[in-house]
Amino acid sequence: MSTDPLIDRLATDLRPVRRRTPWRDAAILLVLGAIEIVWVMTTGLMRPDMAHAMHMPSFWWKTASLAALAAISGGTALLSFSPLHTPRRGLRMVGAVALLALGLGWLVDALQAGPAVLWQRLDPAHGLICARKVVELSLPAALALGLLARRGAPVDSHGTAWAAGIAASAFGALAFSLACPFDDPLYLVVWYLAAGCVVTLATRLVLPLLTRW
């Protein structure tokens, strides 16, 4: 039986590729996150008062909230690389977790906030530095998610980009939380959120241009 010459020409350059799975992609992200955390711990960036910080509710609120956001948004992004999954449900869950984290942060703030005025609590001089560090530590995760997205076939490129941006910023913030000496919930919400918005918006604008579908 003769075959269509057009099909032959289209199939000439095809090469076998390794089948991708969310579990393998998740392992890549986990290894990348572990490398960043180890880098923080071994380069002298670890906060010197870690033993004291681990007894503060605000420290555990900070790390637990960021870990939850990184896990949910990262899982949402990885699943959405397949055409069988949409990121919309995961994004709604991310929004719910973020609102819950803000509510818990308000409670922690009410329990431990001192008499300092608003401007002192925000400390813009250090806040801008912290925001910049979060953005820098988010870049490896954003790059990894971008490369993984190019190998996938997301049907909702915009939703996938939002999920990937949130995941990258949460990964960066989680790594930096081990070095950041500030535990004031107001400070963390303002400056970490500012950094997260920068990373997420940049990812939302760039990632759809890089995907092939």
C-alpha positions as CSV (number, residue, x, y, z in Angstrom):
1,M,0.0,0.0,0.0
2,S,1.5,3.4,-1.0
3,T,1.6,6.1,1.6
4,D,1.0,9.8,1.1
5,P,4.3,11.5,0.3
6,L,3.3,14.4,2.5
7,I,3.1,12.1,5.5
8,D,6.5,10.7,4.7
9,R,8.1,14.1,4.5
10,L,6.5,15.2,7.8
11,A,7.7,12.0,9.5
12,T,11.3,12.2,8.2
13,D,12.6,14.5,11.0
14,L,10.7,12.9,13.8
15,R,12.8,11.5,16.7
16,P,11.7,9.5,19.7
17,V,11.4,11.5,22.9
18,R,11.4,10.5,26.5
19,R,7.9,10.4,27.9
20,R,7.4,13.1,30.5
21,T,5.6,12.5,33.8
22,P,4.5,14.9,36.5
23,W,6.5,12.9,39.1
24,R,9.7,13.3,37.2
25,D,9.1,17.0,36.7
26,A,8.2,17.3,40.4
27,A,11.5,15.6,41.4
28,I,13.4,18.1,39.3
29,L,11.8,21.0,41.1
30,L,12.3,19.4,44.5
31,V,16.0,18.8,43.8
32,L,16.3,22.4,42.6
33,G,14.6,23.7,45.7
34,A,16.9,21.5,47.9
35,I,20.0,22.9,46.2
36,E,18.9,26.4,46.9
37,I,18.2,25.7,50.5
38,V,21.5,23.9,50.9
39,W,23.2,26.9,49.2
40,V,21.6,29.2,51.7
41,M,22.7,27.0,54.6
42,T,26.3,26.5,53.4
43,T,27.2,30.0,52.2
44,G,26.8,31.8,55.5
45,L,23.4,33.3,54.5
46,M,21.4,31.3,57.2
47,R,20.0,33.7,59.8
48,P,22.2,33.6,62.9
49,D,19.2,33.5,65.3
50,M,17.6,30.4,63.8
51,A,17.4,28.6,67.1
52,H,15.4,31.5,68.5
53,A,13.3,32.0,65.4
54,M,12.1,28.4,65.5
55,H,10.2,29.2,68.8
56,M,8.3,32.0,67.1
57,P,4.8,31.4,65.6
58,S,5.5,33.9,62.9
59,F,8.5,31.9,61.6
60,W,6.4,28.7,61.3
61,W,3.5,30.7,59.8
62,K,5.9,32.1,57.2
63,T,7.6,28.8,56.2
64,A,4.4,26.7,56.3
65,S,2.4,29.2,54.2
66,L,5.2,29.4,51.6
67,A,5.6,25.6,51.5
68,A,1.9,25.1,50.9
69,L,1.7,27.7,48.2
70,A,4.8,26.3,46.5
71,A,3.5,22.7,46.6
72,I,-0.1,23.5,45.4
73,S,0.9,26.0,42.7
74,G,3.9,23.8,41.6
75,G,1.6,20.8,41.3
76,T,-1.0,22.8,39.4
77,A,1.6,24.0,36.9
78,L,3.1,20.5,36.4
79,L,-0.3,18.9,35.8
80,S,-1.3,21.6,33.5
81,F,1.6,20.9,31.1
82,S,-0.6,17.9,30.0
83,P,-3.5,18.7,27.7
84,L,-5.7,16.5,29.9
85,H,-5.6,18.9,32.8
86,T,-6.6,22.6,33.3
87,P,-5.0,24.8,36.0
88,R,-8.2,26.6,36.9
89,R,-9.1,24.4,39.8
90,G,-5.6,24.5,41.2
91,L,-5.5,28.3,40.9
92,R,-8.7,28.6,42.9
93,M,-7.1,26.4,45.6
94,V,-4.0,28.6,45.6
95,G,-6.2,31.6,46.1
96,A,-8.0,29.9,49.0
97,V,-4.7,28.9,50.6
98,A,-3.4,32.5,50.2
99,L,-6.5,33.9,51.9
100,L,-6.1,31.4,54.7
101,A,-2.5,32.3,55.1
102,L,-3.3,36.0,55.3
103,G,-6.0,35.3,57.9
104,L,-3.5,33.3,60.0
105,G,-0.9,36.0,59.5
106,W,-3.3,38.6,60.9
107,L,-3.9,36.4,63.9
108,V,-0.2,35.9,64.5
109,D,0.4,39.6,64.1
110,A,-2.3,40.4,66.7
111,L,-0.7,38.0,69.1
112,Q,2.9,39.2,68.8
113,A,3.0,42.7,67.2
114,G,5.0,45.3,69.2
115,P,4.4,49.0,69.6
116,A,6.4,50.0,66.6
117,V,4.8,52.4,64.1
118,L,3.8,51.3,60.6
119,W,6.8,52.8,58.8
120,Q,9.2,51.1,61.3
121,R,7.6,47.8,60.9
122,L,7.8,48.0,57.1
123,D,11.5,49.0,57.2
124,P,11.6,49.9,53.4
125,A,15.5,49.9,53.3
126,H,15.7,46.3,54.3
127,G,12.3,45.4,52.7
128,L,13.5,46.3,49.2
129,I,16.6,44.1,49.7
130,C,14.5,41.2,50.8
131,A,12.2,41.6,47.8
132,R,15.2,41.6,45.4
133,K,16.6,38.5,47.0
134,V,13.3,36.7,46.7
135,V,13.1,37.6,43.0
136,E,16.7,36.4,42.4
137,L,16.0,33.0,44.2
138,S,12.8,32.6,42.2
139,L,14.6,32.7,38.8
140,P,16.0,29.1,38.8
141,A,12.5,27.7,39.5
142,A,10.9,30.0,36.9
143,L,13.5,28.9,34.3
144,A,13.0,25.2,35.1
145,L,9.2,25.5,34.9
146,G,9.6,27.3,31.6
147,L,11.7,24.6,30.1
148,L,9.3,21.9,31.4
149,A,6.4,23.8,29.9
150,R,8.0,23.8,26.5
151,R,8.1,20.0,26.6
152,G,4.5,19.8,27.5
153,A,1.2,20.8,25.7
154,P,-0.8,23.1,28.0
155,V,-4.3,23.9,26.8
156,D,-4.5,27.0,28.9
157,S,-1.2,28.7,28.5
158,H,-2.2,31.8,30.5
159,G,-3.5,29.8,33.4
160,T,-0.4,27.6,33.3
161,A,1.8,30.8,33.3
162,W,0.0,32.1,36.4
163,A,0.5,28.9,38.2
164,A,4.2,28.6,37.2
165,G,4.8,32.2,38.3
166,I,3.2,31.7,41.7
167,A,5.2,28.5,42.2
168,A,8.5,30.1,41.2
169,S,8.0,33.0,43.6
170,A,6.9,30.7,46.4
171,F,10.0,28.5,45.9
172,G,12.3,31.5,46.0
173,A,10.6,33.0,49.0
174,L,10.7,29.7,50.9
175,A,14.5,29.4,50.2
176,F,15.1,33.0,51.3
177,S,12.9,32.6,54.4
178,L,15.8,30.7,56.0
179,A,18.1,33.7,55.6
180,C,15.6,36.5,56.2
181,P,15.9,37.8,59.8
182,F,12.5,39.5,59.7
183,D,9.4,37.7,61.1
184,D,6.9,40.6,61.4
185,P,3.8,39.3,59.5
186,L,3.1,42.8,58.1
187,Y,6.7,43.1,56.8
188,L,6.5,39.7,55.2
189,V,3.2,40.2,53.5
190,V,4.2,43.5,52.0
191,W,7.6,42.7,50.7
192,Y,7.3,39.0,49.9
193,L,4.0,39.7,48.1
194,A,5.7,42.5,46.2
195,A,8.4,40.2,45.0
196,G,5.9,37.5,44.2
197,C,3.9,39.8,42.1
198,V,6.9,40.8,40.1
199,V,7.9,37.2,39.4
200,T,4.4,36.1,38.7
201,L,3.6,38.9,36.3
202,A,6.9,38.5,34.4
203,T,6.2,34.7,34.1
204,R,2.7,35.4,32.9
205,L,3.9,37.7,30.2
206,V,6.9,35.6,29.0
207,L,5.9,32.0,29.4
208,P,3.0,32.0,26.8
209,L,5.5,33.3,24.2
210,L,7.9,30.4,24.8
211,T,5.3,27.5,24.7
212,R,4.9,25.8,21.4
213,W,1.1,25.1,21.7
